[in-house]
Amino acid sequence: MNAPSPNYFPYVDSGEPRLPRYLRTRAEGLSLREGLLSGLSYVRKWLGGKWSASPEELRYFDDQRQLLRHLVGEPPDPDAARLAMAGDLMWIQRGWSSFVSPGALDHLNSHDVVLANLESVISTRFKVPSLFPDYVSYNSDPALVSSFRRPDGRNTFTALATCNNHSLDRGDQGMLDTLAFLDAQGIAHAGVRRSAEERSFATWQSKGVTFGFHAACWGLNNPTLAATTRLHIEVLPGLVPRVKHPVDLGNVRRALAGMSAAGVDFKIVCLHWGHEFELYPTPDVMQVGREIVRAGADVVMGSHPHVVQPLEVCFVNGYEGRYGERWGPLSALEETTGCVLRDETGVPRKGLLVYSLGNFVTAMFGLHCQIGMTVGLEVKRDPFTGRADWQRPSLRLLHTVQRDARTRGQRLVLLDEYLKERQAIGRRERKLAEMGAVLRRHLLGALAPGAVPKE
C-alpha cells in the first residue's frame, strides 16, 4: 500500500498515552491460548467498551458528523435503488424461527438491496450449541438466515459476506455447507471461494445499476487453519495483530479491477477489520480504508468490532466542490481536515467508509453490543459522470432483545419501536433508551430540528 505521509490526521496522531492497560487489550491475531492469558482484561473491555480516541480523532469525526447531517437531509429520489447495510449476523441461543420482529423485517424489505456479514457457520451436519449463553465457536440453525423473507417469498438478503474470524469454526466442510445453503436460498456471497477459479466478487442488478460485492477479513480465530484449508479465504495480510504498513491490498485491488472489467457500476467492499469493543477506528485502519476508496470502492462496509463506529465521507478528484457551492465552507470538505483524495482516473466521485455497523443479531452481553445499525443509501447513476453515485445516507438502530417475553428467546427489533411498545418502563428500558441516545450522538452528533427524518 503506497499511502501518502502528510503531516495531518490520520497520518499523524498523538494517540492516548494514559489509556488504561485493559483498554489496550486486543485479541485479533492471537491464538486461543494467547487470548486466554489476557482474559480478564478482555472481558472488562467487552463489558464496558472503549469509547475514547485521541484529540485529533475526536475533532475529526465531529467535522464528519456535521457533513453527514447535511447529507442525511438531502431530498429522496424515488428512482434510485435503495441499499441497506447491516452488521454481524451471529449465533443466537434460542428462538431461531421467531426472532425477527415484523417491524425490523419491514424496514429491511423496504430496501431493494440488503447486505450483511454472516458471522456463523450454517451446517446441519454439525450440532447447533445452545447450553450456554455465548460461545467462541459458532454453528447456527438455518433459520438464522431463512427467517428473513420478502412478501414474494425471496430471501431478504441480496448478498452476505462469509469471510470473518469464524469462517472455519466447523472446518472446511462446515463452510462448504454454508455456501451451499446460501446458494439454495438465492443469496449471493463473497469472501470464501471453493476454488481459485471462482470470482472473488458477486454481482447483481437493481434499478439499472450493476452492483459488485467483495469481502475480506483480518484472519481466523485459529491462525493455523489459514495454512491448511483447501478453501480460498480472502485475508488481508498485515492487518493484524496490529496494522502494519504496507498492508497487502493486492486481492482487493484485483477484485475492484475485476468489477470494472465486468461492467460493475457501484463497488462495495465488506471488511471484517478493526478491534473489538472499540467505538472509534484506529488511524491505521482509516489509512487502509482510504486506500481502498482510492482504488475504486464506492462503499467500504465494516464489521467485527461488535459496536458501532462513526462514518467517514471521502471525496475523490474534486467532488467536494459540489457541496462547497451548496453549503459553504465545512472542515470535512478541506484537504487537511477532511478526506480529500486523488486517483489516476480523474473522475470526480465520493466514497463512504462505514467502519463498523455493530452487531446485527447477537447473543452477546452488554447493551453497547446489543445495539447495531443499518446504513441506508440511495444509489443512482450520476448524470454528470455517467457512473453510479450514492446519496441521502440514513441510519437506523436495531436491538437484539436477549430474552423476549413473547418468544422466550432472542428477538430482533427496531430500537425506537421496541421502546414505544413497552408498557412498563423499568430500569433496563431506561438504560436502553439512554444507550440509544448516546449512540445516535456518537454517529450523527447534535441534530438541528428536522435535520434527520423521524425514525
ZICORJO-V340899 format. One record per residue. N is the residue number from 1. PHI is phi as a letter, one per 30 degrees, with the letter a starting at -180 (none if undefined). PSI is psi in whole degrees, -180 to 180 (* if undefined). Layout:
n phi psi
N PHI PSI
N PHI PSI
//
This chain:
n phi psi
1 none 122
2 c 71
3 d 145
4 d 165
5 b 58
6 d 172
7 c 44
8 b 163
9 d 141
10 c 9
11 d -23
12 b 130
13 a 136
14 d -15
15 i -166
16 b 82
17 d -25
18 c 19
19 d 131
20 e 150
21 d -40
22 d -27
23 d -11
24 d -5
25 d 130
26 b 131
27 c -12
28 e 130
29 i -5
30 c 151
31 d 167
32 e -40
33 d -45
34 d -39
35 d -36
36 d -29
37 d -25
38 c 27
39 e -44
40 d -42
41 d -39
42 d -46
43 d -40
44 d -40
45 d -41
46 e -49
47 d -25
48 c -29
49 i 158
50 c 110
51 c -3
52 c 165
53 a 174
54 d 160
55 e -38
56 d -41
57 d -41
58 e -44
59 d -40
60 d -46
61 d -22
62 d -42
63 d -40
64 d -38
65 d -39
66 d -43
67 d -44
68 d -34
69 d -33
70 d -45
71 d -37
72 d -33
73 d 4
74 d 152
75 d 145
76 d 156
77 b 107
78 d -17
79 d -7
80 d 154
81 d 132
82 c 121
83 c 134
84 b 134
85 c 130
86 b 168
87 c -133
88 d 117
89 c 103
90 c 171
91 e 140
92 b 157
93 d -36
94 a 172
95 i 33
96 e -38
97 c 2
98 b 18
99 d -15
100 c 120
101 d 153
102 e -38
103 d -44
104 d -40
105 d -43
106 d -41
107 e -47
108 d -43
109 d -12
110 d -3
111 c 147
112 d -32
113 b 129
114 b 128
115 b 152
116 a 174
117 c 120
118 d 100
119 c 57
120 a 146
121 d 147
122 b 102
123 b 124
124 d -9
125 d -11
126 c 153
127 d 141
128 c 113
129 d 148
130 a -1
131 d -44
132 c 161
133 d -14
134 a 156
135 b 167
136 c -5
137 b 132
138 c 142
139 b 133
140 c 157
141 d 143
142 e -24
143 d -15
144 e -34
145 c -42
146 d -14
147 d -19
148 d 107
149 b 145
150 d 163
151 e -29
152 d 4
153 j -15
154 d 157
155 d 146
156 d -37
157 d 133
158 d -44
159 a 150
160 b 142
161 d 136
162 c 3
163 c 110
164 a -179
165 d -12
166 c 9
167 e -35
168 c 33
169 d -23
170 b 31
171 i -171
172 d -41
173 d -40
174 d -41
175 d -38
176 d -41
177 d -38
178 d -46
179 d -40
180 d -38
181 d -45
182 d -40
183 e -43
184 d -29
185 d -7
186 i 26
187 c 123
188 d 158
189 a 158
190 a 153
191 k -33
192 b 128
193 c 145
194 d -30
195 b 164
196 d -21
197 d -22
198 d 147
199 d 145
200 d 10
201 b 156
202 c 153
203 b 154
204 a 170
205 b 146
206 a 123
207 h 46
208 i 3
209 c 131
210 c 120
211 c 146
212 b 145
213 b 119
214 b 143
215 b 145
216 b 164
217 b 168
218 d -25
219 l -166
220 c 156
221 d -36
222 c 99
223 e -25
224 d -24
225 d -30
226 d -28
227 d -19
228 c -15
229 d 148
230 d -10
231 d 164
232 c 103
233 c 128
234 d 93
235 c 138
236 c 100
237 d 136
238 j -6
239 d -28
240 b 166
241 d -22
242 b 143
243 e 123
244 b 134
245 c 141
246 d 132
247 d 136
248 d 103
249 c 18
250 e -46
251 d -38
252 d -45
253 d -41
254 d -38
255 d -43
256 d -39
257 d -39
258 d -38
259 d -44
260 e -45
261 d -29
262 d 4
263 i 23
264 d 135
265 c -36
266 b 120
267 c 124
268 c 130
269 c 121
270 c 121
271 c 128
272 c 100
273 a -174
274 i -161
275 b 139
276 d 140
277 i 16
278 c 126
279 d 5
280 b 142
281 d 154
282 d 153
283 e -34
284 d -43
285 d -39
286 d -38
287 d -40
288 d -45
289 e -41
290 d -38
291 d -34
292 d -38
293 d -44
294 d -32
295 d -7
296 k -4
297 d 138
298 d -34
299 b 136
300 c 115
301 c 125
302 c 151
303 b 175
304 j -42
305 d -17
306 i 4
307 b 159
308 d 147
309 b 158
310 d 165
311 c 155
312 b 133
313 c 128
314 c 137
315 c 136
316 b 133
317 h 41
318 i 8
319 d -29
320 d -21
321 d -31
322 d -40
323 d -32
324 e -39
325 d -32
326 d -42
327 c -4
328 i -170
329 d 130
330 b 140
331 e -33
332 d -8
333 c -3
334 c 148
335 d -41
336 d -9
337 b 1
338 b -167
339 c 95
340 b 116
341 b 169
342 b 148
343 b 177
344 d -13
345 d -31
346 i 2
347 d 124
348 d 135
349 a 173
350 b 154
351 b 156
352 b 127
353 c 110
354 c 95
355 d -38
356 a 127
357 d -5
358 i -169
359 d 133
360 d -56
361 b 133
362 a 160
363 c 13
364 d 156
365 d 162
366 j 125
367 d -35
368 d -22
369 c -14
370 c -1
371 c 118
372 c -174
373 b 157
374 c 142
375 c 121
376 c 146
377 b 151
378 c 128
379 c 128
380 a 156
381 d 135
382 d 122
383 d -20
384 d -37
385 c -18
386 i -4
387 c 163
388 d 146
389 b 156
390 c 155
391 a 171
392 h 64
393 d 143
394 b 139
395 c 134
396 b 131
397 c 137
398 b 156
399 b 136
400 c 106
401 d 132
402 d -32
403 b 92
404 d 139
405 d -27
406 d -44
407 c -13
408 i 17
409 b -164
410 d 154
411 b 127
412 d 123
413 b 158
414 d 129
415 e -46
416 d -39
417 d -37
418 d -44
419 d -34
420 d -34
421 d -14
422 d 117
423 d -39
424 c 117
425 c 108
426 c -166
427 d -42
428 d -39
429 d -39
430 d -42
431 d -38
432 d -43
433 d -41
434 d -43
435 d -40
436 d -42
437 d -41
438 d -44
439 d -34
440 d -42
441 d -37
442 d -34
443 c -39
444 b -8
445 i -165
446 d 132
447 c 131
448 d 150
449 e 130
450 i 2
451 d -28
452 b 132
453 e 142
454 d 134
455 d *
//
